[in-house]
Structure formats: C-alpha cells, structure tokens
Amino acid sequence: MKRVVLASITSAAIGAAALGAGYYAGTMQQPAASAQMAASAPTASMPRQDVEAVVRNYLLENPELILEVQNSLEKKQAEAARQHVKDIIASNKADIYNSSHDAVFGNPDGDVTIVEFFDYNCGYCKRALPDMQAILRNDPNVRFVMKEFPILGPDSMRAHIVAQAFKALMPEKYPQYHELLMSAPDRATEESAIADAVRLGADETQLREKMQRAEVRGAFQDTYQLASELNITGTPSYIVGDELVPGAIGAEGLIERIAAARAAAKTN
C-alpha cells in the first residue's frame, strides 16, 4: 500500500514540480551562482517529458523530498479526518448523547460525557469494563453513554435484543445486568442473556414478549448509521468531547481524554 502511495506522490510531485519549474523558468531570472544548475534547469520551451525527466532525476537524487511530501500529505489527511469527525459529532449530538435506546451510567449531569460503542461478545469490551467502573468510582462528574453495537454475529444481536427488552422492563436493574453480561466468561447468546435476566428478577414471558416489539428489535439502527458515518468498525470505540477514540485504551487513556475535554470546554 505504501508503494502505491509513494508512487502516486512521486508522480504528482513530478507533474507539479515540472509545471512549477516551467513557470518559474519562464518568469524569473536565475542567479548565476551555479552554471551547472542553470544548464540543467527546465525552461518553458522544453518539452514536458524533458522537464519531467529533469525533475525525476532530481527527486531520485534527493529521495528525502518524497518522504517530506508523504509526511505532509498524511498530516493533512489526518487533520481532514479529525475535522470530519468533529463535524459529524456536532451535527448528531442528540443521537450521540441522548438517544432513548442508550443506557447512561455515572452522573447524568456530568460535565464530561464518554460514549462507548460496545458488543457483549467483544473481549476487549469485557476487559474495558473495569476501566469504566474505576473512572465512575473516582470521578463523580463523568457521564457514560452506552451504545449497544452488536457486530459480532447473530449471537450478539440476539443477546443485545434481550438486553434492550430487559432495560425497557427493568431500567433500574440494567447497570447490574450489563455488568453481569460483560463479566461472563462465555459467549453471550439469547439463552444465556434470558437466563441472566430471569436471575435478576425479570418475568420470562414478559421479556420474550418485549423482545418481539419493533422498537426493541430496531433499537440499533441509529447506532449502525452513526457508526457508519464515523467509520467505526470495531469495539470498543469511544467518543470523548469532539474526539473519536478507537480501541480499548485503558483507564489512564480515558482519563487523559477527560482532562483534555474539560480543558477544551474552559477555552470555548
């Protein structure tokens, strides 16, 4: 992939440099400091292929220029991607922070919100559970929004449907239910999720009836759409402030993002 990128950069650099060299040669007087440079410099009257040959030879003799161009391009692309994420977050605040399908842990009026996209069968999400618990235990001003994002197969989808039904029936016990599912060593399935729900006091008949409701079965569509716009393809993924943070970065990494979000809020 890097070879393709470098080849494209080289081709573009040669073309741009050739045009630029031809322009400058035709419009500016070169100092007589180097006879060799003057002799080999492209001129406006040279055929394009000759100009490109001169520029190509120069780049081959100075390959570090290609790396400079590549680094500059990558920085511009990264900045464009960050701005794209900021724009999407800014235009989808209601769906991101206040969706009726999402559970909220911690302080509902916290000054910093962390949005987590998770799947009950994601091993990294399971290992990230203690990170959230530690942050909520030590920082009373953080709000966690939990976006159920079942992407790891049919078992995950069915387990999340059970979770949505349980949350609708027993919202006060959902944090306990979430912890139970995330702490389980085995793969979550519809059967195991129902068993855990019944263990916490849910009526199985009511639960199964709720699971058939359209608002429960379609609860994840907005999350899928949002994830698509943000190019989220894995779990866990977080939104902290106006930043998208892919992957399990640990409690310390999240704490750093929380501090940055608070600092940014003070300057705005």
Secondary structure in CASP SS format (residue, H / E / C, confidence):
PFRMAT SS
TARGET T0000
AUTHOR 0000-0000-0000
METHOD secondary structure of the structure
MODEL  1
M C 1.00
K H 1.00
R H 1.00
V H 1.00
V H 1.00
L H 1.00
A H 1.00
S H 1.00
I H 1.00
T H 1.00
S H 1.00
A H 1.00
A H 1.00
I H 1.00
G H 1.00
A H 1.00
A H 1.00
A H 1.00
L H 1.00
G H 1.00
A H 1.00
G H 1.00
Y H 1.00
Y H 1.00
A H 1.00
G H 1.00
T H 1.00
M C 1.00
Q C 1.00
Q C 1.00
P C 1.00
A C 1.00
A C 1.00
S C 1.00
A H 1.00
Q H 1.00
M H 1.00
A H 1.00
A H 1.00
S H 1.00
A C 1.00
P C 1.00
T C 1.00
A C 1.00
S C 1.00
M C 1.00
P C 1.00
R H 1.00
Q H 1.00
D H 1.00
V H 1.00
E H 1.00
A H 1.00
V H 1.00
V H 1.00
R H 1.00
N H 1.00
Y H 1.00
L H 1.00
L H 1.00
E H 1.00
N C 1.00
P C 1.00
E H 1.00
L H 1.00
I H 1.00
L H 1.00
E H 1.00
V H 1.00
Q H 1.00
N H 1.00
S H 1.00
L H 1.00
E H 1.00
K H 1.00
K H 1.00
Q H 1.00
A H 1.00
E H 1.00
A H 1.00
A H 1.00
R H 1.00
Q H 1.00
H H 1.00
V H 1.00
K H 1.00
D H 1.00
I H 1.00
I H 1.00
A H 1.00
S H 1.00
N C 1.00
K H 1.00
A H 1.00
D H 1.00
I H 1.00
Y H 1.00
N C 1.00
S C 1.00
S C 1.00
H C 1.00
D C 1.00
A E 1.00
V E 1.00
F E 1.00
G E 1.00
N C 1.00
P C 1.00
D C 1.00
G C 1.00
D C 1.00
V E 1.00
T E 1.00
I E 1.00
V E 1.00
E E 1.00
F E 1.00
F E 1.00
D C 1.00
Y C 1.00
N C 1.00
C C 1.00
G H 1.00
Y H 1.00
C H 1.00
K H 1.00
R H 1.00
A H 1.00
L H 1.00
P H 1.00
D H 1.00
M H 1.00
Q H 1.00
A H 1.00
I H 1.00
L H 1.00
R H 1.00
N H 1.00
D C 1.00
P C 1.00
N C 1.00
V E 1.00
R E 1.00
F E 1.00
V E 1.00
M E 1.00
K E 1.00
E E 1.00
F C 1.00
P C 1.00
I C 1.00
L C 1.00
G C 1.00
P H 1.00
D H 1.00
S H 1.00
M H 1.00
R H 1.00
A H 1.00
H H 1.00
I H 1.00
V H 1.00
A H 1.00
Q H 1.00
A H 1.00
F H 1.00
K H 1.00
A H 1.00
L H 1.00
M C 1.00
P H 1.00
E H 1.00
K H 1.00
Y H 1.00
P H 1.00
Q H 1.00
Y H 1.00
H H 1.00
E H 1.00
L H 1.00
L H 1.00
M H 1.00
S H 1.00
A C 1.00
P C 1.00
D C 1.00
R C 1.00
A C 1.00
T C 1.00
E H 1.00
E H 1.00
S H 1.00
A H 1.00
I H 1.00
A H 1.00
D H 1.00
A H 1.00
V H 1.00
R H 1.00
L C 1.00
G C 1.00
A C 1.00
D C 1.00
E H 1.00
T H 1.00
Q H 1.00
L H 1.00
R H 1.00
E H 1.00
K H 1.00
M H 1.00
Q C 1.00
R C 1.00
A H 1.00
E H 1.00
V H 1.00
R H 1.00
G C 1.00
A C 1.00
F C 1.00
Q H 1.00
D H 1.00
T H 1.00
Y H 1.00
Q H 1.00
L H 1.00
A H 1.00
S H 1.00
E H 1.00
L H 1.00
N C 1.00
I C 1.00
T C 1.00
G C 1.00
T C 1.00
P C 1.00
S E 1.00
Y E 1.00
I E 1.00
V E 1.00
G C 1.00
D C 1.00
E E 1.00
L E 1.00
V E 1.00
P E 1.00
G C 1.00
A C 1.00
I C 1.00
G H 1.00
A H 1.00
E H 1.00
G H 1.00
L H 1.00
I H 1.00
E H 1.00
R H 1.00
I H 1.00
A H 1.00
A H 1.00
A H 1.00
R H 1.00
A H 1.00
A H 1.00
A H 1.00
K H 1.00
T H 1.00
N C 1.00
END
